[in-house]
Amino acid sequence: MAEKNLYPSDQADKVLVRMPDGMRDRLKEVAKANNRTLNAEIVARLERSFTADKEVEQIAFESGFEAAMLREDVARLTALLQKANESKANQSQNTDEIADKVAARLLKMIPIPLENLDRLTPDYAKPGFTRAKPSKSE
C-alpha cells in the first residue's frame, strides 16, 4: 500500500525566498546531516522559531512578573522603614515630652526655692571644679 503524502506538493503554498550568499549551501549541509530535504529543513527551522518565540515571550512575561513583584516588595519595605523612622521620631519626641513633664513635677515637689539649689549642689558636681592639691605635710 502506497503511503499517502500528508502535504502534497501540488497543494502546498509556495514561497520564493531570496537568501544571502552561502545560506542555501549551509542549509543543504544541515538538511543532509538531519536526513531531511532542503524544504523540510527550512520548514522545521521555521516551526522551531515559532516555539522559541513563545518560550521567549513566556520567559519575558515571567521575568516581568518577577520584576513587578520585586518592585512591590521594595515599595512595601520602603513604607515599613518610613513608618519605623516616623515612629522612632515620635518616640523620641514623646520621650522628651515625658522627661519635661517628669522634671516639672519633680521641681514642683521640691520645697526649696530654685535659687537655693546651687548651695545644695556639692562643689565637685559644679562646672569648673578642680581638686585642691594635697599639701606636702600630708
C-alpha positions as CSV (number, residue, x, y, z in Angstrom):
1,M,0.0,0.0,0.0
2,A,1.4,3.4,-1.0
3,E,2.0,5.9,1.8
4,K,-0.3,8.9,1.4
5,N,1.6,12.2,1.4
6,L,0.3,14.4,4.2
7,Y,1.3,17.6,2.4
8,P,1.0,17.0,-1.4
9,S,3.4,19.4,-3.1
10,D,0.9,20.5,-5.7
11,Q,-1.4,21.8,-2.9
12,A,1.2,23.3,-0.6
13,D,1.8,27.0,-0.5
14,K,4.9,28.1,-2.4
15,V,7.2,31.0,-1.4
16,L,10.1,32.4,-3.3
17,V,12.8,33.3,-0.8
18,R,15.9,35.3,-1.5
19,M,18.8,34.2,0.7
20,P,22.2,35.8,1.3
21,D,25.2,34.2,-0.5
22,G,26.1,30.8,1.0
23,M,23.0,30.3,3.1
24,R,21.4,27.8,0.7
25,D,24.6,25.7,0.8
26,R,24.7,25.8,4.6
27,L,21.0,24.8,4.8
28,K,21.7,21.9,2.4
29,E,24.5,20.6,4.6
30,V,22.4,20.8,7.7
31,A,19.5,19.2,6.0
32,K,21.7,16.3,4.8
33,A,23.1,15.9,8.4
34,N,19.5,15.8,9.7
35,N,18.3,13.4,6.9
36,R,15.9,15.9,5.5
37,T,15.2,17.6,2.3
38,L,16.2,21.3,2.0
39,N,12.5,22.2,2.1
40,A,11.9,20.0,5.2
41,E,14.9,21.6,6.9
42,I,13.6,25.2,6.2
43,V,10.1,24.3,7.4
44,A,11.5,22.6,10.6
45,R,13.6,25.7,11.4
46,L,10.6,28.0,10.9
47,E,8.5,25.8,13.1
48,R,11.2,25.9,15.8
49,S,11.3,29.7,15.6
50,F,7.6,29.9,16.5
51,T,8.2,27.7,19.5
52,A,11.2,29.7,20.5
53,D,9.2,32.9,20.2
54,K,6.6,31.5,22.6
55,E,9.3,30.4,25.1
56,V,10.9,33.9,24.9
57,E,7.5,35.5,25.4
58,Q,6.9,33.2,28.4
59,I,10.3,34.0,29.9
60,A,9.8,37.7,29.3
61,F,6.3,37.5,31.0
62,E,7.7,35.6,34.0
63,S,10.7,38.0,34.3
64,G,8.3,41.0,34.1
65,F,6.1,39.4,36.7
66,E,9.1,38.7,39.0
67,A,10.4,42.3,38.5
68,A,6.9,43.6,39.3
69,M,6.8,41.5,42.5
70,L,10.2,42.8,43.5
71,R,9.1,46.4,42.9
72,E,6.1,45.8,45.1
73,D,8.3,44.2,47.8
74,V,10.7,47.2,47.7
75,A,7.7,49.6,47.9
76,R,6.3,47.7,51.0
77,L,9.7,47.6,52.7
78,T,10.2,51.4,52.0
79,A,6.8,52.1,53.5
80,L,7.7,50.0,56.6
81,L,11.0,51.7,57.0
82,Q,9.3,55.1,56.7
83,K,6.8,54.1,59.4
84,A,9.6,52.9,61.6
85,N,11.5,56.1,61.2
86,E,8.4,58.2,61.9
87,S,7.6,56.0,64.9
88,K,11.2,56.4,66.2
89,A,11.0,60.2,65.7
90,N,7.6,60.2,67.5
91,Q,9.0,58.1,70.3
92,S,12.0,60.4,70.7
93,Q,9.6,63.4,70.8
94,N,7.3,61.6,73.3
95,T,10.3,60.7,75.4
96,D,11.4,64.3,75.5
97,E,7.9,65.4,76.4
98,I,7.6,62.8,79.2
99,A,11.0,63.8,80.6
100,D,10.0,67.5,80.6
101,K,6.7,66.6,82.4
102,V,8.6,64.5,85.0
103,A,11.1,67.2,85.6
104,A,8.3,69.8,86.0
105,R,6.6,67.5,88.5
106,L,9.8,66.9,90.4
107,L,10.5,70.6,90.6
108,K,7.1,71.2,92.0
109,M,7.7,68.6,94.6
110,I,10.9,70.1,95.9
111,P,10.1,72.5,98.7
112,I,13.3,74.5,98.3
113,P,13.4,77.7,96.1
114,L,15.4,77.1,93.0
115,E,17.9,79.9,93.8
116,N,18.9,77.8,96.9
117,L,19.6,74.6,94.8
118,D,23.1,75.9,93.9
119,R,24.0,76.0,97.5
120,L,22.9,72.4,98.0
121,T,24.9,71.1,95.0
122,P,28.3,69.7,96.1
123,D,31.3,71.5,94.8
124,Y,32.6,68.5,92.8
125,A,29.3,68.5,90.8
126,K,29.6,72.2,89.8
127,P,31.1,73.1,86.5
128,G,34.8,74.2,86.6
129,F,35.6,72.4,89.9
130,T,39.2,71.5,90.4
131,R,40.6,69.4,93.2
132,A,42.8,71.0,95.7
133,K,46.4,69.7,95.6
134,P,47.4,68.0,98.8
135,S,50.0,69.8,100.9
136,K,53.4,68.4,101.4
137,S,52.9,67.9,105.1
138,E,50.1,65.4,104.5
